Amino acid sequence: MKERIKSFLLIFLMVSALFLIKQILGVSGVGIIVTAENSKEALEGASYLLEDMILPEKKLISFGENYKTIIYNESNHRLYSSIRDPLAKVLSSKEIKIEEVGKATDRFIDFKFSNPINSFLLSKSLGNNESNHVPKEIVEIENISIEIGPDFNKMVLSNSEKAVSIKLPKEDFIEMEEIFTQIEKEENYDYYYSVRSSFGADTNLYFPYEITKNISNVYVDNSLSWMNSADKRQIARKYLGAALNTAQEMEEEIGKTVFIAERDILKIEDNGIIEYQSILDRDVKNRNLLESTNTVIKEISEKIPDKKGLYLNRIKEIESGASKGYKFIFEYRIMGYPVLYSTGNYLEMDVFNDKLKYMRVIERRESKRNSDFPEPGVHIKSSFDILEKEYELFKKYYMEDNKIPVKDIEEVSRNEVISWIKDTRLSFFDNSLKNVGSSLIPAWIFETESWILGFEALTGNLIYQESK
Amino acid sequence: MRNKLTLLVIILLLLMAPKSFASSTNELKVKAISESTVDASKYGITNPEKKSFSVDKKISLLNGFAPEGTLVKIKHFATADLTGKKYDLLKLPANDEYIEVIEKEVIVGKLGVFDTKLNLVDGINLLQINFGVKGLEDVKIIIYVSSFQNLEKIVLK
């Protein structure tokens, strides 16, 4: 009997100890590695998922010879969806062998992210609980290239400094190759050419020969502009929870409602911006990317009503006092085209592991779409047309950026200026001037290390410039 | 007085003669220079790289370079060969069998490059690119479009 009681007590102590260890690791934030199970628990019921968040911005498809196109929209073809399984395998299977990057084939698809993405996070977004040696080999991935060969395909993961190549059986890409062939047969796309081969410039830019596709006339509304006090309190409830009951509500200035709670401040602006700030209740000395990402997903699921076009643009490491965290910057796209807002990034979040410290979101949603745009006979200019029209402006900014004196203007070569441009993309520009029925302007965005320049796609006129 | 006048006229003629002679030689020099200094390396086609090839797409994508202000004329010729079997890259049509499909003009801008897209037809297509510079030969590109499978079926039916 005595022995039985002893055994029972021993088992009870062991179970209690295990339970306590689990509790301590879960709460303290010292347990830096959040397991897949933990993250799953944290995200249960989340309407926004990691797989929605990490998506390439555009796809460059080469059909061989010099036939190339760029596709922005995923929903038309679902090309990225078709490579999720082989990509997940490459980032998780222990049997994956990394090889030297050889000469590329002329039939390939490049999946381009807007900025380098952490490869462990990418692996997680594909449903991998554990990653293999590949993410350690290449920590950030900016481009995933699938080279289509006769006997096997190659997946090349790369960023500006490194590339790794993995040979994969063609069976892994049956769906992708079917989509590839379908797009090729339809020939319903705009052709692009390599600026490197045409200009001899050191760049990975591609210019279209012409844009024949309609881009649609899209209108957006700012719902905050017509909200009454009750509507605004409903939004505030999402951000402040029970703290709203004791929060002070005031009109900071005309069109700006402020809720001040004990530890949080929320501003709802009639111009379509919601801004939230909170105080950290403790120092976060060790930043944890996965835990912070889980927090971001949870917060987006709870607070952002329109998540359909939301995607991660970049993550930056930040510090606040003694705490270390991350800034997550999101962009929004309509019909696959990124939207550039004159009032800033669509969504920014400063997260310190499980704590959201700052959040700013633009509340402007699509209200109407007219697909017959532009009118017959009117064409969207190519990025080449824009560059040629505004070449002197590009040259001026290039010289300023590189501190080249005006007297040396003749020394500056065309290819120097072109190589300075890091990216061009067809986008929508929201000048945020109207609250109701505001028409988005199709625009070409040119991005350099220090500038974002937006040009109206029909006229080529400069409509936006931002120093980074 | 009369002698003096005659002398003056002779002097004037002598003064003018060498001048007009010099100016005419100068003009010749300018002409000669402009012909002899045509820098062919400043004009060219970067895409396609080959000057004779076959494709299965009815699209031709053309890229080239030339100094700013150059008027580039691109003529597209084809042949009336519905079966697509009459000619191929080894058996080309005679010059008089070509029919002009379209002529495009492109003025080269400040970037010194140009690009254009052309819709090809089945069979032999000839692209003739002229840079409008004396002493510079036209660039000729022959493209054989071999997408006859479907057409053959229609013809057989």
Interface residues (C-beta under 8 A of the other chain):
Chain A: E65 N66 Y67 E187 Y191 Y193 S197 S198 F199 F207 Y209 E210 F384 L387 E388 Y391 R414
Chain B: T46 N47 P48 V55 K57 I59 L61 N63 G109 K110 L111 G112 V113 D115 T116 K117
